[in-house]
């Protein structure tokens, strides 16, 4: 009786072992068919690696760098790539501010002529940076100068052209002796002088900063 019970108890275990031995992987013919199918699949579907560039991790801002020249100037920036919505920031809020104008654009307003950075972020954590340069070095002003062509008038009625350059326009002209000559105007970069009588005369030009120079007209 014990022998019969033991045989009945171990029957499921024997059945399970036989099932495992007879399942996939143990039949040589099935293995060959499966291997062929797998081989044909990879022949027809070769592996291609994903082409990823380092730049895909970043956003591109246009312009990437800009020179500013005056307070209140507005610069438009555009972002390419990434996934919106975009978030804009500046490194120095005292130097300038940034405000979105379109889904992929923002306007930078100059508060100070100073370097700054404009930064943009997308929802995936990508970022981009553009440089705000402090502007070009101002060109030193050219000293005020004036000349007469010709500088000698031999006869009454002869004329010369007086020209002012540099300084701070506008210019104002005055005669040394109104009896010796006359001007056709008292303002402008160029004026015409006419000799009235014998005797050297002078013409003074003054700019808006108060600087002045004198031109001598020889009238022998």
NUVOVO-905377 format. One record per residue (C-alpha): residue number from 1; residue in three letters; x, y, z. Coordinates in steps of 0.02 Angstrom, whole numbers, plus 50000, padded with zeros to 5 digits. Example, Ala and Ser with C-alpha at 12.3 -4.5 7.8 and 13.67 -1.06 7.14 Angstrom:
 lomi marti    px    py    pz
    1   ALA 50615 49775 50390
    2   SER 50684 49947 50357
//
This chain:
 lomi marti    px    py    pz
    1   UNK 50000 50000 50000
    2   UNK 50141 50120 50042
    3   UNK 50224 50083 49876
    4   UNK 50067 50127 49780
    5   UNK 50045 50290 49875
    6   UNK 50225 50339 49843
    7   UNK 50207 50308 49657
    8   UNK 50048 50413 49651
    9   UNK 50132 50557 49747
   10   UNK 50282 50565 49633
   11   UNK 50182 50552 49471
   12   UNK 50158 50742 49451
   13   UNK 50345 50770 49476
   14   UNK 50387 50644 49342
   15   UNK 50261 50722 49225
   16   UNK 50336 50895 49252
   17   UNK 50512 50831 49220
   18   UNK 50459 50747 49059
   19   UNK 50370 50905 49002
   20   UNK 50525 51009 49031
   21   UNK 50635 50884 48940
   22   UNK 50517 50878 48793
   23   UNK 50485 51066 48783
   24   UNK 50566 51197 48667
   25   UNK 50754 51192 48668
   26   UNK 50767 51006 48686
   27   UNK 50710 50959 48511
   28   UNK 50856 50977 48390
   29   UNK 50745 51003 48238
   30   UNK 50648 51145 48323
   31   UNK 50810 51229 48377
   32   UNK 50871 51233 48196
   33   UNK 50709 51308 48133
   34   UNK 50708 51443 48270
   35   UNK 50889 51491 48235
   36   UNK 50853 51510 48050
   37   UNK 50704 51622 48083
   38   UNK 50807 51732 48200
   39   UNK 50947 51744 48073
   40   UNK 50829 51794 47933
   41   UNK 50749 51926 48046
   42   UNK 50916 52011 48081
   43   UNK 50966 51999 47897
   44   UNK 50806 52088 47848
   45   UNK 50813 52211 47994
   46   UNK 50995 52258 48021
   47   UNK 51037 52355 48178
   48   UNK 51063 52541 48152
   49   UNK 51131 52645 48294
   50   UNK 51040 52805 48343
   51   UNK 51133 52955 48276
   52   UNK 51146 53080 48417
   53   UNK 51243 53240 48415
   54   UNK 51309 53329 48567
   55   UNK 51219 53485 48508
   56   UNK 51049 53400 48527
   57   UNK 51067 53423 48714
   58   UNK 51069 53611 48693
   59   UNK 50958 53748 48622
   60   UNK 51020 53871 48491
   61   UNK 50993 54057 48517
   62   UNK 50999 54183 48376
   63   UNK 51093 54297 48384
   64   UNK 51223 54205 48486
   65   UNK 51311 54368 48528
   66   UNK 51262 54550 48510
   67   UNK 51341 54721 48543
   68   UNK 51230 54849 48628
   69   UNK 51251 55036 48609
   70   UNK 51121 55131 48711
   71   UNK 51005 55116 48861
   72   UNK 50830 55067 48807
   73   UNK 50890 54969 48656
   74   UNK 50786 54813 48621
   75   UNK 50864 54653 48551
   76   UNK 50757 54510 48484
   77   UNK 50815 54332 48522
   78   UNK 50748 54173 48441
   79   UNK 50768 53995 48505
   80   UNK 50779 53840 48393
   81   UNK 50760 53659 48447
   82   UNK 50697 53583 48606
   83   UNK 50518 53570 48664
   84   UNK 50416 53719 48719
   85   UNK 50358 53808 48818
   86   UNK 50523 53899 48845
   87   UNK 50579 53992 49000
   88   UNK 50691 54146 48983
   89   UNK 50811 54223 49110
   90   UNK 50954 54349 49117
   91   UNK 51111 54332 49220
   92   UNK 51107 54514 49278
   93   UNK 50935 54591 49300
   94   UNK 51010 54763 49333
   95   UNK 51094 54765 49162
   96   UNK 50941 54711 49063
   97   UNK 50774 54620 49063
   98   UNK 50701 54482 48953
   99   UNK 50518 54462 48906
  100   UNK 50439 54329 48793
  101   UNK 50357 54401 48636
  102   UNK 50314 54241 48540
  103   UNK 50320 54054 48581
  104   UNK 50502 54044 48523
  105   UNK 50556 54227 48540
  106   UNK 50595 54351 48677
  107   UNK 50646 54534 48687
  108   UNK 50797 54594 48787
  109   UNK 50789 54775 48847
  110   UNK 50951 54863 48891
  111   UNK 50954 54946 49062
  112   UNK 51142 54974 49071
  113   UNK 51282 54969 48943
  114   UNK 51357 54816 49025
  115   UNK 51393 54633 48983
  116   UNK 51254 54509 49016
  117   UNK 51193 54335 48968
  118   UNK 51022 54284 48903
  119   UNK 50973 54106 48949
  120   UNK 50831 53996 48887
  121   UNK 50768 53827 48952
  122   UNK 50642 53703 48882
  123   UNK 50530 53578 48972
  124   UNK 50656 53437 48944
  125   UNK 50794 53530 49036
  126   UNK 50892 53584 48882
  127   UNK 50969 53757 48887
  128   UNK 51047 53891 48777
  129   UNK 51148 54049 48812
  130   UNK 51178 54208 48713
  131   UNK 51304 54344 48757
  132   UNK 51264 54528 48778
  133   UNK 51423 54627 48751
  134   UNK 51449 54793 48838
  135   UNK 51451 54891 48677
  136   UNK 51594 54958 48574
  137   UNK 51720 55078 48649
  138   UNK 51663 55256 48610
  139   UNK 51765 55345 48478
  140   UNK 51859 55495 48552
  141   UNK 51787 55658 48483
  142   UNK 51885 55746 48346
  143   UNK 51941 55921 48394
  144   UNK 51851 56066 48312
  145   UNK 51940 56132 48156
  146   UNK 51901 56256 48016
  147   UNK 51978 56308 47851
  148   UNK 51951 56431 47708
  149   UNK 51969 56392 47522
  150   UNK 52051 56498 47459
  151   UNK 52123 56584 47610
  152   UNK 52179 56739 47512
  153   UNK 52060 56854 47420
  154   UNK 52151 56980 47310
  155   UNK 52004 57086 47250
  156   UNK 51840 57151 47318
  157   UNK 51696 57035 47276
  158   UNK 51805 56877 47283
  159   UNK 51733 56734 47387
  160   UNK 51797 56589 47491
  161   UNK 51712 56436 47566
  162   UNK 51737 56409 47751
  163   UNK 51715 56231 47818
  164   UNK 51706 56168 47997
  165   UNK 51743 55988 48051
  166   UNK 51749 55891 48215
  167   UNK 51691 55961 48379
  168   UNK 51507 55952 48422
  169   UNK 51390 56015 48285
  170   UNK 51292 56121 48253
  171   UNK 51412 56264 48214
  172   UNK 51392 56452 48228
  173   UNK 51495 56578 48127
  174   UNK 51539 56760 48169
  175   UNK 51639 56892 48075
  176   UNK 51786 56985 48149
  177   UNK 51748 57145 48049
  178   UNK 51583 57158 47957
  179   UNK 51649 57306 47857
  180   UNK 51787 57200 47774
  181   UNK 51678 57054 47719
  182   UNK 51513 56963 47735
  183   UNK 51444 56787 47762
  184   UNK 51298 56711 47670
  185   UNK 51244 56619 47830
  186   UNK 51293 56607 48012
  187   UNK 51258 56420 48039
  188   UNK 51302 56258 47952
  189   UNK 51456 56153 47917
  190   UNK 51502 56265 47770
  191   UNK 51472 56450 47735
  192   UNK 51528 56571 47599
  193   UNK 51630 56726 47639
  194   UNK 51644 56875 47519
  195   UNK 51776 57014 47525
  196   UNK 51707 57190 47535
  197   UNK 51865 57294 47550
  198   UNK 52053 57291 47584
  199   UNK 52120 57224 47750
  200   UNK 52137 57050 47826
  201   UNK 51982 56985 47911
  202   UNK 51941 56841 48030
  203   UNK 51795 56721 48046
  204   UNK 51761 56626 48206
  205   UNK 51665 56462 48216
  206   UNK 51593 56398 48380
  207   UNK 51518 56225 48411
  208   UNK 51379 56172 48529
  209   UNK 51504 56128 48665
  210   UNK 51570 56306 48666
  211   UNK 51736 56267 48582
  212   UNK 51790 56388 48445
  213   UNK 51926 56416 48315
  214   UNK 51967 56566 48204
  215   UNK 52006 56569 48018
  216   UNK 52105 56718 47948
  217   UNK 52059 56780 47773
  218   UNK 52203 56876 47694
  219   UNK 52144 57024 47591
  220   UNK 52298 57119 47526
//
